[in-house]
Amino acid sequence: MSDPDALHQTPRTLAQAQSMIAAIGAALSAAGLDLRAPPEIPDSCCGRGCSGCVWEGYYAALLFWRDDAARLLGGAD
């Protein structure tokens, strides 16, 4: 895997999330493994910092996707 840390990252920005997704996607592809697509980027955020913001749900779902990829790639702790 070109970025082995991708399986352990906790992205805090969209750029970090996209980088992690790309690295994990490349590793899955190189290993010939299929995994469902990562969660879609939210497009309904109002920008007011709401509790339970759509971004909180996105990052939580992204971590589940990352963990599933880690299991497939044999990198689960």
Backbone torsions as a table, in degrees:
resi	resn	phi	psi	omega
1	MET	NA	130.9	-176.5
2	SER	-65.9	-30.4	177.7
3	ASP	-130.9	84.1	-176.6
4	PRO	-61.5	-22.7	178.7
5	ASP	-70.3	-16.4	-178.1
6	ALA	-58.6	-30.2	-179.9
7	LEU	-76.3	-6.5	-178.5
8	HIS	-123.9	2.4	-179.1
9	GLN	-73.7	149.7	169.7
10	THR	-122.4	93.5	-175.2
11	PRO	-64.9	142.8	179.2
12	ARG	-117.2	-9.0	177.9
13	THR	-132.9	163.1	178.4
14	LEU	-63.3	-38.6	179.1
15	ALA	-61.7	-42.1	177.9
16	GLN	-65.3	-40.3	179.5
17	ALA	-63.3	-44.9	-179.4
18	GLN	-65.2	-37.3	177.2
19	SER	-64.7	-43.6	178.6
20	MET	-63.0	-44.6	-179.9
21	ILE	-61.1	-43.1	-180.0
22	ALA	-63.4	-44.5	-178.5
23	ALA	-65.3	-43.9	-179.5
24	ILE	-69.3	-41.2	177.9
25	GLY	-59.6	-41.7	178.4
26	ALA	-64.4	-41.3	179.7
27	ALA	-65.8	-41.6	178.1
28	LEU	-63.3	-43.9	179.6
29	SER	-62.8	-45.3	-179.8
30	ALA	-62.1	-32.3	179.8
31	ALA	-86.9	-3.3	-179.5
32	GLY	71.8	29.0	-177.3
33	LEU	-106.3	146.2	176.6
34	ASP	-110.0	140.4	174.8
35	LEU	-144.0	147.9	177.6
36	ARG	-53.0	159.7	179.4
37	ALA	-65.3	150.6	175.6
38	PRO	-65.5	164.2	-179.4
39	PRO	-60.7	150.0	179.0
40	GLU	-73.7	146.6	178.2
41	ILE	-68.7	130.7	-179.3
42	PRO	-63.0	147.2	176.6
43	ASP	-128.4	13.2	-175.6
44	SER	-118.2	18.5	-179.8
45	CYS	-72.2	134.9	179.9
46	CYS	-89.2	-12.2	177.1
47	GLY	80.9	11.9	-178.7
48	ARG	-96.6	5.0	178.4
49	GLY	70.3	36.3	-177.5
50	CYS	-61.6	147.6	170.0
51	SER	-70.7	128.9	-176.2
52	GLY	83.0	27.7	179.8
53	CYS	-56.6	151.1	178.9
54	VAL	-58.8	-27.7	178.8
55	TRP	-68.6	-34.3	176.5
56	GLU	-61.6	-44.3	178.2
57	GLY	-64.7	-38.6	179.1
58	TYR	-62.2	-49.3	-178.1
59	TYR	-66.4	-35.6	176.6
60	ALA	-63.9	-45.8	179.0
61	ALA	-64.7	-36.3	179.3
62	LEU	-64.2	-37.4	178.5
63	LEU	-67.6	-35.8	174.8
64	PHE	-63.6	-41.6	178.5
65	TRP	-62.8	-45.5	178.8
66	ARG	-59.0	-44.7	-178.8
67	ASP	-65.3	-38.3	176.1
68	ASP	-64.4	-39.9	177.7
69	ALA	-64.7	-41.0	179.4
70	ALA	-60.6	-41.9	178.6
71	ARG	-63.3	-44.1	178.9
72	LEU	-62.1	-39.6	-177.4
73	LEU	-83.4	-1.5	179.6
74	GLY	76.9	19.1	-177.5
75	GLY	-105.2	12.5	179.5
76	ALA	-69.9	141.0	179.7
77	ASP	-74.3	NA	NA
